[in-house]
Amino acid sequence: MRKSLLLSLVIMLMLAVSACGQAQTSSSKQKDGEGKSKSTIRVVTTAGGYPFGVVNPKNNEYEGFMYEIINELGKRVDMNVEMKTADWSALIPSLQSGKADVIVDGMYITDERKKVINFTEPVFGYGEGLIVQEGDKSIKSLEDLDGKTVGVQIGTSFKEMVEEKTKGIKVEIKTYQTQADILKDIENKRLDAALADGPSFTYIKSKNPNMKFQVINEYKPSLFGKIGIGVALDNKELVEKLNPAIEEMKQDGSLKAIYKKWGVDWDFN
């Protein structure tokens, strides 16, 4: 009798626990269904430098004009934005492997890259900049690099451009993962010069005038290009969603407002 009563109580308790669990799961699903659930744009970026974008070490937040652009686009297409960093050489593979949905960086739209990824309409355009050691007055152009060591970021178009433009003279080209490493070697006089995104050099120098490098203002860029948001080849739907939002930002002035905030500009008209 006692065994039977005990067994009945155990069964009733199990049923009660089971019923509570079912009610909780049902409530959670219902809440998710009633909430404003959004799709997420998974962004991969190098966070390589201002003004394009960095991770602020003080608050661990992403800052830069390219990040403001993608966040504004996310709002306009009603999608959340999730950021993560990777080396430059890993950006395109991240799209191809499905680890990320978009690339947000200073990546030129080129015919070669369009063979492996899609791009949205351009959101910015710029050329390369040339910097040298502080006080160096001998280098004003690529032709002045004879016998010099120049640094470029790995995976960018600048290495091939320097090789092409300096045929016939002796130039040692060193490649780096980040612009920060390039600037460190310029300041420590391990490099004579460096080529990278023009807006990055001018922004960094304007914010850190005591850094021991100088931007060559007389330098004329050889490799001007436009950049867009990189998207996987098989995700044309996302491109078609982002492009109208980009056009809206151009027309309503919000894109120019972001440029102005970060000390850059581009005439997209």
VMD Tcl script that draws the C-alpha trace (Angstrom):
set ca {
  {0.00 0.00 0.00}
  {2.77 2.40 0.98}
  {4.79 1.40 -2.04}
  {1.77 2.01 -4.25}
  {1.13 5.40 -2.64}
  {4.80 6.36 -2.95}
  {4.84 5.31 -6.60}
  {1.71 7.39 -7.25}
  {3.29 10.44 -5.65}
  {6.48 10.03 -7.72}
  {4.45 9.76 -10.93}
  {2.39 12.83 -10.03}
  {5.57 14.79 -9.26}
  {7.13 13.77 -12.57}
  {4.01 14.82 -14.43}
  {3.97 18.16 -12.65}
  {7.63 18.81 -13.47}
  {7.02 17.76 -17.07}
  {3.99 20.07 -17.32}
  {6.03 23.00 -15.93}
  {8.78 22.35 -18.43}
  {6.34 22.24 -21.32}
  {4.68 25.47 -20.21}
  {8.04 27.25 -19.94}
  {9.16 26.13 -23.40}
  {5.85 27.14 -24.94}
  {6.05 30.56 -23.25}
  {9.61 31.12 -24.52}
  {8.67 30.28 -28.08}
  {5.61 32.47 -27.91}
  {7.68 35.37 -26.62}
  {10.13 34.95 -29.46}
  {7.28 34.89 -31.94}
  {5.69 38.01 -30.51}
  {8.98 39.94 -30.26}
  {10.51 41.87 -33.13}
  {13.04 39.25 -34.13}
  {15.49 40.47 -36.78}
  {17.95 38.86 -39.11}
  {21.61 39.58 -38.38}
  {24.30 40.85 -40.72}
  {27.54 39.18 -39.64}
  {30.36 41.61 -40.43}
  {34.04 40.73 -40.77}
  {36.64 43.51 -40.71}
  {40.32 44.02 -39.99}
  {39.63 46.95 -37.65}
  {42.95 48.06 -39.10}
  {42.95 51.78 -38.38}
  {41.20 55.10 -38.22}
  {39.25 56.58 -39.87}
  {37.94 53.39 -41.56}
  {37.54 51.40 -38.36}
  {39.17 50.15 -35.18}
  {38.24 48.52 -31.89}
  {38.59 51.19 -29.21}
  {40.71 49.59 -26.44}
  {39.05 51.79 -23.80}
  {35.54 50.41 -24.28}
  {36.07 47.52 -26.73}
  {33.63 49.13 -29.19}
  {33.99 49.36 -32.96}
  {34.60 52.91 -34.20}
  {35.10 54.41 -37.65}
  {33.18 55.79 -40.59}
  {32.80 52.42 -42.33}
  {31.22 50.96 -39.19}
  {28.84 53.88 -38.94}
  {27.83 53.25 -42.55}
  {27.07 49.55 -42.00}
  {25.20 50.27 -38.76}
  {23.04 52.86 -40.53}
  {22.42 50.42 -43.38}
  {21.42 47.77 -40.83}
  {18.80 50.12 -39.39}
  {17.43 50.93 -42.84}
  {17.03 47.28 -43.86}
  {15.80 46.29 -40.37}
  {18.72 43.98 -39.57}
  {21.02 43.71 -36.57}
  {24.77 44.13 -37.10}
  {27.28 41.75 -35.50}
  {30.99 42.56 -35.78}
  {34.11 40.41 -35.65}
  {37.72 40.95 -36.68}
  {40.07 38.96 -38.89}
  {43.35 39.45 -40.75}
  {43.09 41.03 -44.20}
  {43.97 37.73 -45.88}
  {41.01 36.04 -44.11}
  {38.29 38.52 -45.15}
  {37.26 36.97 -48.47}
  {37.64 33.36 -47.20}
  {35.28 34.31 -44.33}
  {32.55 35.06 -46.87}
  {33.30 32.00 -48.95}
  {33.15 29.68 -45.94}
  {29.92 31.20 -44.63}
  {31.52 32.51 -41.42}
  {30.49 36.07 -42.29}
  {27.86 37.77 -44.44}
  {29.69 40.97 -45.39}
  {33.13 42.56 -45.49}
  {33.29 46.12 -44.20}
  {36.77 47.50 -44.79}
  {38.85 49.63 -47.16}
  {38.60 47.00 -49.90}
  {38.66 48.24 -53.49}
  {36.06 46.92 -55.91}
  {38.14 45.21 -58.61}
  {37.33 42.89 -61.50}
  {39.53 40.21 -59.93}
  {37.69 40.34 -56.58}
  {34.31 40.39 -58.32}
  {35.11 36.91 -59.61}
  {34.95 35.53 -56.07}
  {32.61 37.89 -54.14}
  {29.85 40.41 -54.80}
  {30.00 44.10 -53.95}
  {27.27 46.57 -53.17}
  {27.24 49.96 -54.83}
  {30.29 52.02 -53.75}
  {30.13 53.73 -50.37}
  {33.51 55.51 -50.54}
  {36.43 56.21 -52.85}
  {40.10 57.08 -52.19}
  {43.70 56.63 -53.27}
  {46.90 55.55 -51.56}
  {49.07 57.79 -49.42}
  {52.86 57.93 -49.07}
  {54.63 58.46 -45.74}
  {58.32 58.67 -44.88}
  {60.49 59.03 -41.80}
  {60.24 62.32 -39.96}
  {62.50 64.94 -41.53}
  {63.11 63.02 -44.78}
  {63.00 65.45 -47.73}
  {64.37 63.08 -50.38}
  {61.18 61.10 -51.15}
  {58.29 62.79 -52.93}
  {57.24 60.09 -55.42}
  {57.65 56.41 -56.24}
  {60.61 57.25 -58.47}
  {62.47 58.46 -55.37}
  {62.34 55.01 -53.78}
  {65.48 53.77 -55.58}
  {67.59 51.90 -53.03}
  {64.89 52.31 -50.36}
  {62.78 49.91 -48.28}
  {59.02 50.46 -48.49}
  {56.26 48.84 -46.45}
  {52.78 47.82 -47.62}
  {49.93 45.88 -46.04}
  {49.69 42.25 -47.13}
  {46.77 41.35 -49.38}
  {46.25 44.91 -50.65}
  {46.75 46.15 -54.21}
  {49.65 48.40 -53.23}
  {52.40 45.77 -53.47}
  {51.64 45.00 -57.12}
  {51.32 48.70 -57.91}
  {54.73 49.52 -56.42}
  {56.33 46.61 -58.28}
  {54.82 47.84 -61.55}
  {55.63 51.51 -61.03}
  {59.22 51.00 -59.87}
  {60.49 48.70 -62.61}
  {64.06 49.63 -63.45}
  {64.95 50.80 -59.94}
  {65.91 48.83 -56.87}
  {63.18 48.82 -54.23}
  {62.81 46.40 -51.32}
  {59.15 45.79 -50.47}
  {58.16 44.51 -47.03}
  {54.64 43.30 -46.27}
  {52.78 43.73 -42.97}
  {49.54 42.46 -41.48}
  {48.47 45.84 -40.08}
  {49.07 49.54 -40.62}
  {50.06 49.80 -36.96}
  {53.05 47.52 -37.66}
  {53.98 49.65 -40.67}
  {53.92 52.86 -38.64}
  {55.99 51.25 -35.89}
  {58.74 50.34 -38.36}
  {58.66 53.80 -39.94}
  {59.10 55.41 -36.52}
  {61.90 52.97 -35.63}
  {63.59 53.67 -38.99}
  {63.32 50.11 -40.23}
  {61.41 51.43 -43.25}
  {62.23 54.40 -45.46}
  {58.66 54.81 -46.70}
  {55.25 53.18 -46.70}
  {52.14 53.10 -48.86}
  {48.65 52.53 -47.50}
  {45.17 54.05 -47.55}
  {45.59 57.82 -47.84}
  {42.75 58.72 -45.43}
  {44.28 56.52 -42.71}
  {47.67 58.25 -42.80}
  {46.26 61.77 -42.78}
  {43.77 60.98 -40.01}
  {46.36 59.32 -37.77}
  {48.81 62.19 -38.20}
  {46.12 64.81 -37.52}
  {45.17 63.09 -34.27}
  {48.75 62.24 -33.26}
  {50.98 65.11 -34.48}
  {53.92 63.90 -32.38}
  {54.19 60.58 -34.21}
  {57.53 60.38 -36.00}
  {56.42 60.16 -39.61}
  {55.33 62.65 -42.24}
  {52.69 62.44 -44.94}
  {53.89 63.49 -48.39}
  {51.17 65.91 -49.42}
  {52.70 66.40 -52.89}
  {52.33 62.70 -53.69}
  {49.89 61.90 -56.49}
  {48.04 58.59 -55.99}
  {48.44 56.00 -58.71}
  {45.79 53.61 -57.47}
  {42.48 55.36 -56.86}
  {39.54 53.07 -56.28}
  {36.03 52.74 -54.94}
  {34.99 50.52 -52.06}
  {31.70 48.78 -51.41}
  {30.34 46.29 -48.90}
  {31.66 42.84 -49.83}
  {29.01 40.09 -49.99}
  {29.21 36.37 -50.80}
  {28.59 35.44 -54.45}
  {25.53 33.36 -53.60}
  {23.92 36.10 -51.48}
  {22.57 38.42 -54.15}
  {19.46 38.95 -52.05}
  {21.49 40.86 -49.47}
  {23.11 43.01 -52.17}
  {19.65 43.86 -53.54}
  {18.54 44.80 -50.04}
  {21.54 47.00 -49.23}
  {21.85 48.90 -52.53}
  {18.61 50.91 -52.22}
  {19.57 51.84 -48.65}
  {22.96 53.05 -49.86}
  {21.27 55.21 -52.49}
  {18.97 56.64 -49.82}
  {21.97 57.59 -47.69}
  {23.56 59.37 -50.64}
  {20.39 61.26 -51.46}
  {19.39 62.33 -47.93}
  {22.85 63.56 -46.91}
  {23.50 61.02 -44.17}
  {26.50 59.53 -46.00}
  {28.14 62.95 -46.33}
  {27.41 63.63 -42.66}
  {29.32 60.48 -41.67}
  {32.26 61.51 -43.89}
  {32.37 64.94 -42.29}
  {32.38 63.50 -38.77}
  {35.45 61.41 -39.57}
  {37.36 64.01 -41.61}
  {37.03 62.29 -44.99}
  {35.14 63.06 -48.17}
  {34.25 61.54 -51.51}
  {32.34 63.07 -54.39}
  {29.99 60.23 -55.33}
  {27.89 62.33 -57.72}
}
mol new
graphics top color blue
foreach p $ca { graphics top sphere $p radius 0.5 }
foreach p [lrange $ca 0 end-1] q [lrange $ca 1 end] { graphics top cylinder $p $q radius 0.2 }
display resetview
